[in-house]
């Protein structure tokens, strides 16, 4: 097995900062609902990223201001657990 990154360094960010999540789901409307469920009325930018050749999956980029590590990780975990999303990167 090849180790791609064996660094023990922790990600160092200066907060608040803009953070981007890549959301992968089955349809645009379902992804938008997941975002509303997780971040409610919080300001954000949502843009189309890609769609699979067969049209089964669609990916979108969500960008928003995060205030600290806990905020960033809470949003990631909540999106990851949402039934409308297949994957969050």
C-alpha positions as CSV (number, residue, x, y, z in Angstrom):
1,X,0.0,0.0,0.0
2,X,1.4,3.4,-1.0
3,X,1.1,6.3,1.5
4,X,0.1,9.4,-0.3
5,X,0.5,11.8,2.6
6,X,2.1,10.8,5.8
7,X,2.2,14.3,7.3
8,X,1.0,14.7,10.8
9,X,0.4,18.4,10.3
10,X,-3.1,19.7,11.2
11,X,-4.9,22.0,8.8
12,X,-4.3,25.6,9.9
13,X,-6.9,28.1,8.9
14,X,-7.6,31.6,9.9
15,X,-11.2,32.1,10.8
16,X,-13.6,33.2,9.8
17,X,-13.0,32.1,6.2
18,X,-14.8,30.8,3.2
19,X,-15.0,27.1,2.9
20,X,-16.1,24.9,0.0
21,X,-17.9,21.6,0.1
22,X,-18.5,19.4,-2.9
23,X,-21.9,17.7,-2.7
24,X,-22.8,14.6,-4.7
25,X,-26.4,13.5,-5.0
26,X,-29.0,12.1,-7.4
27,X,-30.7,15.4,-8.4
28,X,-30.1,19.1,-8.0
29,X,-33.4,19.7,-6.1
30,X,-32.5,17.1,-3.5
31,X,-29.1,18.6,-2.9
32,X,-30.7,22.1,-2.5
33,X,-33.1,20.6,0.1
34,X,-30.2,19.1,2.0
35,X,-28.5,22.4,2.1
36,X,-31.7,24.2,3.4
37,X,-32.1,21.5,6.1
38,X,-28.5,21.9,7.3
39,X,-27.6,25.6,7.0
40,X,-31.1,27.0,6.9
41,X,-31.0,30.7,5.9
42,X,-27.3,31.2,6.1
43,X,-25.6,33.0,3.2
44,X,-24.0,30.7,0.7
45,X,-23.1,30.3,-2.9
46,X,-24.2,27.1,-4.7
47,X,-22.8,26.3,-8.2
48,X,-23.1,23.3,-10.5
49,X,-19.9,21.2,-10.6
50,X,-20.5,18.2,-12.8
51,X,-22.9,15.4,-13.8
52,X,-22.2,11.8,-14.5
53,X,-22.3,10.6,-18.1
54,X,-25.4,8.6,-17.4
55,X,-27.1,11.4,-15.5
56,X,-27.4,9.3,-12.4
57,X,-25.3,11.7,-10.2
58,X,-24.9,15.4,-10.0
59,X,-22.3,17.3,-8.1
60,X,-22.5,20.9,-6.8
61,X,-20.1,23.2,-5.0
62,X,-21.3,24.8,-1.8
63,X,-19.3,27.8,-0.5
64,X,-20.0,29.6,2.8
65,X,-18.3,31.5,5.6
66,X,-17.4,29.2,8.5
67,X,-16.5,30.7,11.9
68,X,-14.3,28.0,13.4
69,X,-13.3,24.3,13.2
70,X,-16.4,23.2,15.1
71,X,-18.7,25.1,12.7
72,X,-16.8,23.7,9.6
73,X,-16.9,20.1,10.9
74,X,-20.5,20.3,12.1
75,X,-21.7,21.4,8.6
76,X,-19.6,18.6,7.0
77,X,-20.9,15.9,9.3
78,X,-24.6,17.1,9.0
79,X,-24.3,17.2,5.2
80,X,-22.6,13.7,5.2
81,X,-25.5,12.2,7.2
82,X,-28.3,13.8,5.1
83,X,-30.3,11.2,3.2
84,X,-30.4,13.3,0.0
85,X,-26.6,13.3,-0.4
86,X,-24.5,10.4,-1.6
87,X,-21.1,11.9,-0.7
88,X,-19.6,15.1,0.7
89,X,-16.0,16.1,0.0
